[in-house]
Amino acid sequence: MAEPILQLSEIRKTFGALKATDGVSLDLRKGEIHALIGPNGAGKSTLIHQICGSIRPDSGTIRFLGEDMAGLDMAARVRKGLGRSFQISSLAPEFSALRNVMLAVQARQGSSYRFFRPVAGDRSLTGPAMAMLERVGLEKRAKVPAAELSHGERRQLEIAIALALEPKAFLFDEPMAGLGPEGSKRLTGFLDGLRHEAPILLVEHDMDAVFALADRISVLVYGRIIATGTVAEIRSDPEVRRAYLGDAA
Ligand SMILES: Nc1ncnc2c1ncn2[C@@H]1O[C@H](COP(=O)(O)OP(=O)(O)OP(=O)(O)O)[C@@H](O)[C@H]1O
């Protein structure tokens, strides 16, 4: 089998006496959505932070496209192709939706030689940025400042920014949070197609979305993965039902 795009081996992180991630091993393969589920406080966000480089593991290895990520900071990992969209917004609120995406396109293109050119009028940036807004269905809101967008629209914008960086894998931490049924349905459809562009590690509490999308699911409880499998395997696993899914299965 081809080497996984992303491979975590025995990742550990403690906060004082608390083992937030306690020997987590998992992989993300080409073309798949791998969902990471588990109760509140299980360590899901801590794990995502360790992959993207904002938290350093105490031990264990993270390999992305065959390369050990240990020495790389967050920005370097983004440049390597690790794309992400987070619970906590990273938008520039006073800038328009379009300009937020243009900044990401500029970062992708490598901005040093265009340092003195004003970003607002640069067609090599507006074209690709508009294309990203169209993909997420936000083109009609291109000129609206990010601060004035609805919660759902801001989530769409964050995904457009992640796309603009042309990642080789996506890390999504609760993208459905606060979207409502209609928004979740739309985003589910969008992520469904996205997996063919780059595989997705998806942390999500919305089980309808997880069951609709996941090729594989890993269940994290108290920092440990208690099961990895297909949707059917996970839904029928007695330990998973006891620890997390209960009636949702
Ligand atoms: N910086 C920190 N310092 C101390 N404890 C922390 C820190 N970050 C997380 N924790 C603790 O680590 C544990 C795992 O938290 P984490 O946010 O990773 O869980 P989670 O599975 O993402 O939860 P949720 O589903 O509620 O987002 C929790 O007990 C949390 O309180």
Ligand as a Chemical Component Dictionary entry (heavy atoms), coordinates in Angstrom:
data_LIG
# 
_chem_comp.id                   LIG 
_chem_comp.type                 NON-POLYMER 
_chem_comp.pdbx_formal_charge   0 
_chem_comp.three_letter_code    LIG 
# 
loop_
_chem_comp_atom.comp_id 
_chem_comp_atom.atom_id 
_chem_comp_atom.alt_atom_id 
_chem_comp_atom.type_symbol 
_chem_comp_atom.charge 
_chem_comp_atom.model_Cartn_x 
_chem_comp_atom.model_Cartn_y 
_chem_comp_atom.model_Cartn_z 
_chem_comp_atom.pdbx_ordinal 
LIG N1  N1  N 0 -3.303  24.212 27.380 1  
LIG C1  C1  C 0 -3.868  23.345 28.209 2  
LIG N2  N2  N 0 -3.528  23.293 29.499 3  
LIG C2  C2  C 0 -4.088  22.394 30.343 4  
LIG N3  N3  N 0 -5.024  21.492 29.980 5  
LIG C3  C3  C 0 -5.413  21.504 28.699 6  
LIG C4  C4  C 0 -4.873  22.420 27.740 7  
LIG N4  N4  N 0 -5.474  22.184 26.533 8  
LIG C5  C5  C 0 -6.344  21.176 26.733 9  
LIG N5  N5  N 0 -6.313  20.768 28.011 10 
LIG C6  C6  C 0 -7.081  19.658 28.587 11 
LIG O1  O1  O 0 -6.780  18.515 27.806 12 
LIG C7  C7  C 0 -7.946  17.703 27.668 13 
LIG C8  C8  C 0 -8.229  17.503 26.203 14 
LIG O2  O2  O 0 -8.761  18.720 25.674 15 
LIG P1  P1  P 0 -9.132  18.905 24.136 16 
LIG O3  O3  O 0 -9.606  20.321 23.951 17 
LIG O4  O4  O 0 -8.030  18.433 23.277 18 
LIG O5  O5  O 0 -10.374 17.918 23.981 19 
LIG P2  P2  P 0 -11.428 17.785 22.791 20 
LIG O6  O6  O 0 -11.583 16.319 22.559 21 
LIG O7  O7  O 0 -11.019 18.622 21.632 22 
LIG O8  O8  O 0 -12.757 18.378 23.441 23 
LIG P3  P3  P 0 -14.020 19.123 22.731 24 
LIG O9  O9  O 0 -14.748 18.051 22.005 25 
LIG O10 O10 O 0 -14.790 19.638 23.921 26 
LIG O11 O11 O 0 -13.474 20.206 21.843 27 
LIG C9  C9  C 0 -9.068  18.410 28.421 28 
LIG O12 O12 O 0 -9.186  17.838 29.708 29 
LIG C10 C10 C 0 -8.590  19.829 28.489 30 
LIG O13 O13 O 0 -9.125  20.495 29.627 31 
# 
loop_
_chem_comp_bond.comp_id 
_chem_comp_bond.atom_id_1 
_chem_comp_bond.atom_id_2 
_chem_comp_bond.value_order 
_chem_comp_bond.pdbx_ordinal 
LIG N1  C1  SING 1  
LIG C1  N2  SING 2  
LIG C1  C4  DOUB 3  
LIG N2  C2  DOUB 4  
LIG C2  N3  SING 5  
LIG N3  C3  DOUB 6  
LIG C3  C4  SING 7  
LIG C3  N5  SING 8  
LIG C4  N4  SING 9  
LIG N4  C5  DOUB 10 
LIG C5  N5  SING 11 
LIG N5  C6  SING 12 
LIG C6  O1  SING 13 
LIG C6  C10 SING 14 
LIG O1  C7  SING 15 
LIG C7  C8  SING 16 
LIG C7  C9  SING 17 
LIG C8  O2  SING 18 
LIG O2  P1  SING 19 
LIG P1  O3  DOUB 20 
LIG P1  O4  SING 21 
LIG P1  O5  SING 22 
LIG O5  P2  SING 23 
LIG P2  O6  DOUB 24 
LIG P2  O7  SING 25 
LIG P2  O8  SING 26 
LIG O8  P3  SING 27 
LIG P3  O9  DOUB 28 
LIG P3  O10 SING 29 
LIG P3  O11 SING 30 
LIG C9  O12 SING 31 
LIG C9  C10 SING 32 
LIG C10 O13 SING 33 
# 
